[in-house]
Amino acid sequence: MPIDAEKAVAAEPRSAEITWDHKDIQLYHLGLGAGLPATDPAELRYTLESRLHVLPSFATVAGAGMGVVGGLSAPGIEVDLAAVLHGGQSITLHRPIPVEGKAVTTSRVAAVYDKGKAAILVLRSEVADDDGPLWTSDAQIFVRGEGGFGGDRGPSTRLPDPEGAPDLEVERPVREDQALLYRLSGDWNPLHADPEFAALAGFDRPILHGLCTYGMTLKAVVDTQLDGDVSRVRGYSTRFTGVVFPGETLRIRMWRGEGRVRATVTAAERDEAPVLADTVVEHA
C-alpha cells in the first residue's frame, strides 16, 4: 500500500529554514490577481514595496509551500501526483507576517484518514522566527484510490449553511494566465499548466490551484469586510468542493458574524458550481 498511515504519523517532524522578501510577497499577490487598477491605493498595498503588507494566506506558499511538499515525501507516503487534490486548508495567525523574514518551519503528518475510496492526509506546519510563533497551517490532502485500509474516517468539517441572504456578493475574474503566474510562487504541479497531465487527472484542461482561489477569497474578504487591514485576520479555513478553470469568474458571497466572516465561492459561468465551502475568516 502506498500509504502506511501508522508509519507516516509516527515519523519525526522535519524542520527547515525558510526565507522570503518583498519580491516573494509581490509575486504572490500578483498571482492572486492583485494590482487592478494598477494605481489604486488599495491595490498598491499588495504591489508596491514602499506600502506593502502581507495577505495572511501567503503562509501557504512561504518557502515554496515546503510543508506540503515535505509531507508528500514523508516516510510511509508514496502517492501519484495525478491522484492528489487539495481537500481543505486552514491557517492560524499568531501575529502579522513580516514583509521580509527568516523562519523555521516544522512539518509532520498530523493524521491520515480513511474515506473509503480515498485517503485524507493532514499535513501540519508550524512556523516560528526569532521572535516566536508566526503561524500554524493544516493542509488536508485528498488522495484518490488510497482509502479502504480500515483507518479512522476522521471528523466532519462541514458547517451548517449560513442563514439568510448574504451581506455582500462580489465577483472576481480569473485571468487566462493566472495559474501560470501563481505557480511561480512554488506549486509546480503540472496539473495547473500541462494539458496532457491534466487529461491524465481527468480534466479537459489545466485547473487553477485551489490555494489561488483560497487567497483570492481572503483578499476579497479583507478588502470589503476588514477595511483592507490584513493584521485583523486571526485564522482562515475552507473546504475545497470543486475546481476553477482559468478564465472563469468567482462569485463570492459573504455573511458577517461576531468576530468572523462566512463565505461561499462558486464558478459563475458553470451554473454556480461550488468551489469553496465552510469558509470562515476569524478576525479581530
C-alpha positions in Angstrom: 0.0 0.0 0.0 1.5 3.4 -1.0 0.3 5.0 2.3 1.4 3.5 5.6 -0.7 5.6 8.0 0.9 4.4 11.2 4.4 5.0 9.9 3.5 8.4 8.5 2.0 9.7 11.7 4.8 8.3 13.8 7.6 9.8 11.7 9.8 12.5 13.3 8.9 16.1 12.3 11.0 17.7 9.6 12.4 21.2 10.1 13.9 23.5 7.6 14.7 27.2 7.3 12.6 29.4 5.0 13.2 32.9 3.9 11.1 35.5 2.0 11.3 39.1 1.0 9.2 41.7 -0.7 9.6 40.2 -4.2 8.0 36.9 -3.0 5.1 38.8 -1.4 4.5 40.9 -4.5 4.7 37.9 -6.8 2.2 36.0 -4.6 -0.2 38.9 -4.6 0.0 39.3 -8.4 -0.7 35.6 -8.7 -4.0 36.3 -6.9 -4.9 39.0 -9.4 -3.9 42.0 -7.2 -2.9 45.2 -8.9 -6.0 46.1 -10.8 -6.4 49.0 -11.2 -2.7 49.4 -11.1 -2.7 52.9 -9.4 -5.5 52.2 -6.9 -4.1 52.9 -3.4 -5.9 49.9 -2.1 -4.1 47.7 -4.6 -0.7 49.3 -4.1 -0.7 47.8 -0.6 -0.3 44.5 -2.4 2.1 45.5 -5.1 4.3 48.5 -4.2 7.2 47.7 -1.8 7.0 51.0 0.0 3.4 50.4 1.0 3.4 46.6 1.2 1.5 44.5 3.6 1.2 40.7 3.6 -2.0 38.8 3.0 -2.0 36.1 5.6 -2.7 33.3 3.0 0.9 33.9 1.9 1.6 31.4 4.7 0.6 28.6 2.3 3.4 29.4 -0.2 6.2 30.7 2.1 9.3 28.6 1.5 7.6 27.4 -1.8 5.0 25.5 0.2 7.6 23.3 1.8 5.2 21.9 4.4 3.0 20.2 1.8 5.9 19.2 -0.4 7.7 17.7 2.6 4.5 15.9 3.8 4.0 14.2 0.5 7.5 12.8 0.7 7.3 11.8 4.4 8.0 8.2 5.5 5.1 6.0 4.7 3.7 8.3 2.0 4.1 7.4 -1.7 1.4 8.8 -3.9 0.8 9.6 -7.6 0.5 13.4 -8.1 -2.2 12.8 -10.6 -4.3 11.4 -7.8 -3.7 14.3 -5.4 -6.2 17.1 -4.8 -6.3 19.7 -2.1 -9.3 18.9 0.2 -9.1 21.7 2.7 -6.8 24.3 4.2 -6.6 26.2 7.5 -4.1 28.7 8.9 -3.9 30.2 12.3 -2.0 33.5 12.6 -0.1 34.2 15.8 1.0 37.6 14.6 1.2 39.5 11.3 3.6 38.1 8.7 6.5 40.5 8.1 7.4 41.6 4.6 10.8 40.1 4.9 11.5 37.1 7.1 13.6 34.2 8.1 11.9 31.4 10.0 12.0 27.7 10.8 9.1 25.5 9.5 8.5 22.2 11.3 6.3 19.8 9.4 4.7 16.5 10.1 1.8 14.3 9.0 -0.7 15.0 11.8 -3.3 12.4 10.7 -4.3 10.0 7.9 -8.0 9.4 7.5 -9.7 6.7 5.5 -12.6 8.0 3.4 -13.3 4.7 1.6 -12.3 5.5 -1.9 -9.7 8.0 -0.9 -7.3 8.9 1.9 -7.0 12.3 3.6 -3.6 13.4 4.7 -3.4 16.2 7.3 -0.1 17.9 6.8 0.7 20.3 9.6 3.4 23.0 9.5 4.3 25.2 12.5 6.4 28.3 11.6 8.4 30.4 14.0 11.2 33.1 13.8 13.5 34.5 16.5 10.5 36.4 18.0 8.3 33.3 18.4 5.5 31.6 16.6 4.2 33.1 13.3 1.6 30.7 12.0 0.3 27.2 12.0 -1.0 25.7 8.8 -3.0 22.5 8.2 -3.4 21.2 4.7 -5.9 18.4 4.1 -4.7 16.5 1.0 -7.2 14.2 -0.8 -5.6 11.2 -2.4 -7.9 9.3 -4.7 -7.8 5.5 -4.7 -5.8 5.2 -1.4 -8.7 4.6 1.0 -10.2 1.4 2.2 -7.4 0.5 4.6 -9.6 0.3 7.7 -8.5 3.6 9.3 -10.3 6.3 11.2 -12.7 8.3 8.9 -11.8 11.5 10.8 -14.0 14.4 12.0 -16.6 16.1 9.8 -15.6 19.6 8.7 -18.9 20.6 7.4 -20.7 23.6 8.9 -24.4 24.5 8.9 -25.4 26.6 5.9 -25.3 30.4 6.6 -28.6 31.8 7.5 -30.4 34.4 5.3 -29.2 36.3 2.3 -25.5 37.2 2.1 -24.5 40.6 3.4 -22.3 41.1 0.3 -21.7 39.4 -3.0 -18.8 40.2 -5.3 -17.3 38.8 -8.4 -13.6 38.3 -9.1 -12.4 37.3 -12.6 -9.6 34.7 -13.0 -7.2 35.6 -15.8 -6.4 33.1 -18.5 -2.8 33.1 -17.5 -3.4 33.2 -13.7 -2.4 29.6 -12.9 0.9 30.1 -14.9 1.7 33.2 -12.8 0.5 31.7 -9.4 2.7 28.6 -9.8 5.8 30.7 -9.8 5.2 31.0 -6.0 6.2 27.4 -5.7 3.4 24.9 -6.6 4.8 23.3 -9.8 2.2 20.6 -10.1 1.8 20.2 -13.9 -1.9 19.7 -13.3 -2.1 23.5 -13.4 -0.2 24.1 -16.6 0.2 21.0 -18.8 -3.0 19.9 -20.8 -1.7 16.4 -21.2 -1.1 15.9 -17.5 -4.5 17.5 -16.7 -6.1 14.9 -19.0 -4.4 12.1 -17.1 -6.1 13.5 -13.9 -9.5 13.5 -15.7 -9.7 17.2 -16.6 -10.1 18.5 -20.2 -7.7 21.4 -19.4 -5.5 22.6 -16.6 -7.2 23.8 -13.5 -6.5 26.7 -11.2 -4.7 26.0 -7.9 -7.1 25.6 -5.1 -4.9 27.7 -2.9 -5.1 30.5 -5.5 -8.9 30.6 -5.1 -8.2 30.5 -1.3 -6.0 33.5 -1.5 -8.4 35.4 -3.8 -11.2 34.8 -1.4 -9.3 36.0 1.6 -8.3 39.2 -0.3 -11.9 39.8 -1.2 -12.9 39.5 2.5 -10.1 41.7 3.8 -10.8 44.4 1.2 -14.5 44.5 1.7 -15.1 43.5 5.3 -11.9 44.3 7.2 -11.2 47.8 5.9 -8.2 46.4 4.0 -6.4 45.6 7.3 -4.6 42.3 6.9 -3.5 42.4 10.6 -7.1 41.8 11.7 -7.1 38.2 10.4 -6.7 35.6 13.1 -7.5 32.5 11.2 -8.8 31.3 7.9 -10.2 27.9 6.9 -12.0 26.4 3.9 -13.0 23.1 2.3 -12.4 22.8 -1.4 -15.5 21.5 -3.2 -14.8 22.0 -6.8 -12.4 23.2 -9.4 -11.9 26.5 -11.2 -10.7 26.9 -14.7 -8.6 29.9 -15.8 -10.8 32.5 -17.5 -13.8 31.9 -15.2 -15.4 34.2 -12.7 -15.5 33.6 -9.0 -18.7 34.6 -7.2 -18.0 35.2 -3.5 -20.9 35.6 -1.1 -20.2 36.8 2.5 -22.1 36.7 5.8 -20.9 38.9 8.7 -20.8 37.4 12.2 -19.3 38.3 15.6 -15.6 38.1 15.0 -15.9 36.1 11.8 -17.0 36.2 8.2 -18.5 33.2 6.5 -18.1 32.9 2.7 -19.0 30.6 -0.1 -17.4 30.6 -3.6 -18.9 29.4 -6.9 -18.0 29.4 -10.5 -20.4 31.9 -12.1 -20.3 30.6 -15.6 -20.9 27.0 -14.7 -24.3 27.4 -13.1 -22.9 28.4 -9.7 -20.8 25.2 -9.5 -19.5 25.1 -5.9 -15.8 25.9 -5.4 -15.2 26.7 -1.7 -17.5 25.8 1.2 -17.3 26.0 5.0 -15.1 29.1 4.6 -14.5 31.1 7.7 -12.3 34.1 8.3 -11.7 34.8 12.0 -10.8 38.4 12.8 -10.3 41.0 15.4 
